[in-house]
Structures are given as structure tokens and as C-alpha cells.
Amino acid sequence: MQPSTLHYKLIKKVRDERFDEEYIHQYHLLIQLGTRDFQLLVIDPTDNRALLLEDFVLPNLTSHEALLQLLDQLFDSHALLKAGFWKKIKISIKNQKFVQVPLALFAEESLEDYLKFNAHVDPDREDFLATLNPAAQAVTVFAINKDLHRWLLNMYPSNPPEFTHQSAALIEGTLRSSQDRADTPLYIYVDRFKLHILVCRDGKLLYYNQFAIKEFSDYIKYIMLVMKSLNLNQQTSQVILWGYIGKNSPHYHEFYKYISNVWFGSRPANLQFSYMFDDIQDHHFFDLYSVHLMP
């Protein structure tokens, strides 16, 4: 186990003045958990309004034991996370062990078999879960470490959370965003150390994949690879960009050297945001916001 001196860091917090802890029983709590970061979002479902957003970065952890130790610290010190009386709790897992299965072909008893197509799985150490993608008419099957799964369930014994996967949320959010478009843009989500690429046409998902990023040139390499494989023209095809990239960042300007038609994506249309969220650029946290779309 790593030493107990590891610390998380809160790097962004936005709180709507209408947020009232006395009404937590009416709110939805959304949690997104990766190996290097943790986000939470509180939604009032009566008007789909975002009330609270917090973004934490985690140290470079090398074991699930260290992650659980850090989560213990975070939850113990947080004023809201251990509250069990939310109206609904949704937890989105960020990892690379997932697969999309067409709804018509999905069988609940075959989760492990589906995952074996995309990843090495260990049934002794991992639980296998599934989440419905209504817009895609598909099911996302994913793995989660058993100890982490048990820890999260034990945190909310009287209000079991619903589990989903980051890829499922991104697919759902992108399909909803693309439903009124006649063209076929390339959708990009720049995550911390990951690149997600999606293509949708006529309300259907044509392509989704995620790529590990080690250096900036990897972004361009994978984008060009996908555009070429799908016969998308890098000069004329529109690219919609979400994620952890600034409008004035060197990374963004570098994109323009290779791709001419880059636009920043917007927030999901189903959510409302007060002026307090103006501090957050519209294309940030699209995956977290899209968790609210998951059933």
C-alpha cells in the first residue's frame, strides 16, 4: 500500500446559490471516478439544473488499495459525499475495460464473455456490470474492481447507486447533441491522458474509441488515423471539441495546423446552468454532464 501522505487536490468548485443542503433528498448526486481524477455534480431534477460541481485531481496511484485509502480521506472530509438520502446516486467509472453490445443481442448472463473481446478480465478481482444506452439502442458492459465496487456500495447501503461508464455517457451525450445535424462531424473529447473519438450519422453511432495519450503528437496521429479510416476530409469535415483543452491553449492552436474546421462543443441541452457556471468553459465536463442522461 502506498503511504498515507498521498493527497487529492480540489481544482474547481462551482456552487449555485440555490443549492440547499436541506433539500438533498430531492437532488441527484453524480460521481465520476477515474484513476487520476474524481468529479461530482449535483442536479435538481425538477428543472434539470446543475447546482454544484467539484473537480479533484488524484495523485499517481499504482494500486486499488491506495485508491481506496485516498477515497476514504476524501469522503471523510467532504460535507456531502457521505450523505445517504439523495433522491438518486449515479456513479460513472472511467477505465478501458468496456464494450458496447447491440441491445437486440444483449444477454445478461454473458457479460464476461462480451468483455473478453476487448480486454483481459479477472473474475476473481473484478465485477462485471452493464448500463443501457437508450439513444444508441445498445448496452455498455464494463468491469470494476471488486473492492472498489463493494466500497462504493457500502458507502450508500440504504440508497444503492446506479453504475454507468464514461464511454456510455459520452456516447449518449454525443448522440443527443448530433441528432439535428445533417452532416457527419468528428467528435473529440480530450480527457486527462486519454482521447475519445466519436462519429455519429442520422442518429446512429458509427464509431467510438478511446486512446491513451503519452505526448501531444499522439492526438494528431489518432485523429488523422480515424478520419482517414472513415473517409473524412481533414480540410472540410467539421470537428467538434470537448474536454480539458483551453480556447487559447497551445494544444488548441496546434490542432488548427492539421485540421481546419475545429469548433468547441456546447453543454448538453437538457441541463440548465446559472451565471455561477460562467467560470467554466462550455466544452468542459461534457462527460460528467452526460451522466445525467443515463437511465
Helices and strands as residue ranges (DSSP letters): E 9-15, G 21-26, E 28-33, E 37-44, E 49-57, H 64-77, E 88-93, E 98-102, G 103-105, G 108-110, H 111-115, E 126-133, E 138-145, H 146-155, E 162-165, H 166-178, E 186-191, E 194-201, E 204-212, H 217-229, E 239-243, H 250-258, E 262-264, G 275-279, H 286-290, G 291-293
